[in-house]
Amino acid sequence: MLKNKSILVTGGNGFLGKHLVRALVEEEGLEKDKIFIPKSNEYDLRKEEDVATMFKKINPDIVIHLASTAKGVGYNKEHPATLYFDHAMMSSLLFRYSVKYSVKKLVIIGTALIYPTSAKVPLEEDSLWTGPCEPTIESLGVINRAIISQSQAYRKEFGLNSIYIIPANLYGPEDHFSSAHSHVIPATIQKFHKAILENKDKVEIWGTGKASREFLYVKDAARAIIECVKNYDKGEILNLASGQEIKISELITQISNLMKYKGKIVWDSTKPEGALRRCLDSKRMKKEINFKPSMDFKDGIKETVEWYLKNYKNLDF
């Protein structure tokens, strides 16, 4: 299905994007020159003139939208208006020009922040509209709900085959390792490493450690997205679940042990940690694309830590 197709991957130079593009080439046999990855310094996806120029240049058959300006919990909480504007502009322009250029399929990679805090866990897709989003990062959840409505509206009015899929929290090699702007796993790895280098006797972690999260290995996520591109064409949202849920306290302990950190872990309960529990229901995923993750969580964390220790000197923090 994907052979000889022209594919636009926004955010293709990001964490998930790199693995997705690599999988398209190595596992699906696509030619590299058939995959277009817009650079942010050349194409600002929030500006119509840039998006118009980009579509005219490549005339894509398939658009996979990974680009996001969301970062870690701290950044997201401090920049709600920026996040709302950025995601609203990017999605609106991609929908408009996907119709104009008769794109065969538009795939939006979303976020579990759309789900209500009151929804039963594991989070089922049908629970989306049963309550408000997580209040600490409400703007990101609300704009993504709007994108889902946008997707369904463009499907109804223009027949655009657009889908919205929601992966669990991603982790793995080549992640963004920064305590300020990354998510819990890479930020924690970098934080412990810094403490070791500076011989610190304690490391401070946000929250209480009681919250739990589900994590999906990035290469499994790339494989699942490709399955959706090939085999999922419905307007209903679709979770990409791993079934691997862990308490943050256990996660921190695993990383500390892998990093061989000997100091004390101090929990700062004054800092936000989000919903107490967040994991995704997998029934629809299994039915529609028959996806099953291949990476065990402990092995994935070990591989992620090993990659970081091998490459940290070349990373930009």
N, C-alpha and C positions, 0 to 999 in steps of 0.2 A: 504493500500500500504506500509506503513512504519513498520507495525508490523513485528517483528523478523528480521528486517534489522539491519546490523551493520553500524553505522553512525560515521564518523570522523568529528568533529567540531573544526577546527583550530580557535584560539581566543575564545574558549568556556568559558574561565574564565573572559572575558572582559565584558564590559557594555552590548552590544547587545547579546553576547554569553550566558551570564547567563539567560537572559530572553528567548532566543531561546531554550536552553536546558530544562529549566523549562517547557516551553510550549510543547515540545516533550514528556516529561514524563507525565505531568498532563492533557494535552488536547488530545494527540495522543496515550497515553497509552504505550509508549515505556518503556522497562526495562532499568534502569540506567546503567546496565553493558553492554548494547548494544550501549551506546554512549561513544565514546572515545574522551577525551579532552587532547591534548598534552600540557604538561607544558614546558615553554620556557627553564627552567634550565635542562630539560631532553632531549628535542628534539629541536634543532635549525633548523627551517624550511628553513634556507638559506644554510644548509650543506647537501650534498647528502647522506652522510653516515647516518645521523640522520633520514632523510626522508625514506631512504631505510629500516632502522631498524623498523621504525614506521609502515610502510605498511606491512612488513613481519609479525609483531606481531599481527596486528588487521585485515588485509585483508578486508577493508571496502567495503560495498555495495554502500554507498553514502558518498560523501565528500562535506562538506559545509565549504567554505573558508572565514572566517571572520578576520583572523589575519592581522594586519597592524601595521606599526611602525609610522604612521602619528599621529600627536597630534594637538595642537592648531595652529592658524595662525602664531604666532611668531616662534615656533619651525619649522614648515614646510618651512617657508621662509628661515631660517638659515641653513637648512640641505637638500638641494635639491639632492645632489649626494647620500647621505645615503638613502634617501627615494627611489630613483630610483633603486639603487642596491638591497635593501631589497626586494622590491616588485617584481623586475624582477627575483630574485633567487627563492623566495617562489613560485611564479606562475609556473615558468618553471619546477621545481621539482615536484610540485603537478600534473601538466599535464602529465609529463613523467611517473610517478608511478601510476597514475590513469589508464593509458593505460596498463601498465605492469601487473597490478592486476585486470584488467577487471572490473573497477568500473562502476556501472550502471548509475551513475549521478554525475557530478561535478558542484557544484553551487558556483559561484564567486560573492561575495557582493562587488559592486564597489562604485564609487563616481561620483557625478554630476560635478566634476571638469574636466571631460573629454569634456564637451560641449564647443563650441566656445563662446567667449565673444560677438560675433556679432550675434549669433543665436536669433531668435525670442523667446520671453518669453510669456507663459510657454514653456519650452524646450521640443521639440518633439524628439523622438529617431532618426528619420531620418535626423535630423540636425547635427548629430555627426561630419561628415567629411566636413562641409561647411566652416570651418575656424579654426584658432589656439585656443589653450586652454587659460584659465586665466593666464596672464603673471606672476603674483606675486607668483604662485605656479605651474609653468609650468611643472616641472619634474614629479610631481605626476599625473597630467593630461595626460601627454604624455605616461608614462609607463602604465597607465590604458588603454589607447587606444591600446597600443601594446598587452596587455593582451586580449582585445576583439579580435584582429586579431589572436592571439594565439589560443583562444577558437574556432574560426571559422576554423582555419587550422587543429586543432586536430579533429574537427567534420568531416571535409572533408576527411582527410587522414586515420584516424583510426576509424571513426564512434563513437567517444566519445560524449556522450550526456552531453555536457557542456553548461551552461547558465550563462549569466552575467546580474545581476539585480542591479538597482540603487535606493537606498532609498533616500528620502529627509533627511535633517538634523535631526538626532535623538535627543530625550531628554526623561527624565523620571527618576524615582527612580534608585539608584545604579550607577549613572553616575560617571565620573571621575571629582571630584571637586578640581580643582587646577587652579589658575589664570595664571600659566605659560604654562601648557600643555593640558588644556582642551578646549572645544568649548564654544561658547558664553554664553549659558544658565548656565551650571554649573560654569563656571569661574565667571560670574557676580553674581550668588548667593553667592559664596564663598567670592567674593570681598566686597559685601555689608555687609556680616556677619562680616568680619574682621574689616571693618570700624566701625560697631556698637560696637564691643568688645573694640576697641581702641579709641572710642569716637571721631572719625574723622568727621570734618564738611564738607568734600567733598570727592567724589569718582570720579576718572578719568576713562573715558571709551574711548577705541580706536575708531577712525573714526569720522564721523559727525552725525551718527544716521539716515541718509537719506536712507541708503541701506535697502533692505527688503529681508527676507528669508522665506522659507517654512519649517515647522517643522513637524515631524512625531513622535508620541508617540511610545516609544520603544516596548511596548507590542503589539501594532498594527503592527509594523514592523516585529516582530517575527512571528505573525500569517500570515502575507503576505508572508514571506519567506517560511513558511511551505506549503502554497498553491502553491507556485512556485515549490517546491520540488515535490509535488504530481501531479501537473496539467500543468506545463509549460515545454515544451520540444523543443522549437524552438531556432534557432541560433541567432535570432535578440535580441538585448538588450531590457530590459524591465524596465521602471520607476516604482517605488513604491511611488506614490504621495499621499499627505494628503489633498491637496486643502486648507490648512490653512497657509496662507502667512501673515506676519506681518512686519511692519517697525521696525528696530532695536531700534529706539527711543521709540516706543510704548512698545516694549518688555522690555526695561530697566525700563520704568516707572511701568509696571506691577510688575516686580520683586521687585523694590524698595518699592512699596506699600505693597506687600505681606510680605516683610522682615521688614516693619515698620521703614524704614530708614528715618530720618528727615533732613539729610544734603543736600548739593548741588551736582548736577551731572555736571561734567565738561567734555566736549568732546575734545579729542586731535586729531585734523584733520591731524596732521603730521604722524599719525600711519595708517597702511593699514587696509582697510575694505573689500577689494575684489570687486567683481562685484556689480553694483548698485542694481541689482535685480536678484534673482535666485529662480525659482520654476519650478516644473516639470509638463509636460502634462500627463494626466491620461487616455486618450482614449484607448490606447493599453492595459493598466492594467485592465480597466473595461471589455474590450472585452475578454481578455485571462483568467483572474482568478476571475473576478467579485468581486474584493476586495473593501471594503469600511471601512475606519477607524471608530472606535467606540468612541474614546476619543476626546471630545471638548478641544481646545487648552487652554482655561482659566482654565478648570478643571485640565488638565494635568500639567500646570505650578504650580497650587496650590498644587497638590499632590507631585510634585517634591520638592518644597520648604519645605513642611511639612516633607517629608522623610529626607531631609538634616538636618533640625533643630533637628530632633529626633536622628540622627545617626552621626552627625559631629564629636563628641568626639572620635569615633572609626575609623575615616577615616585617611588615610595617605596622607598628602599633600606634 
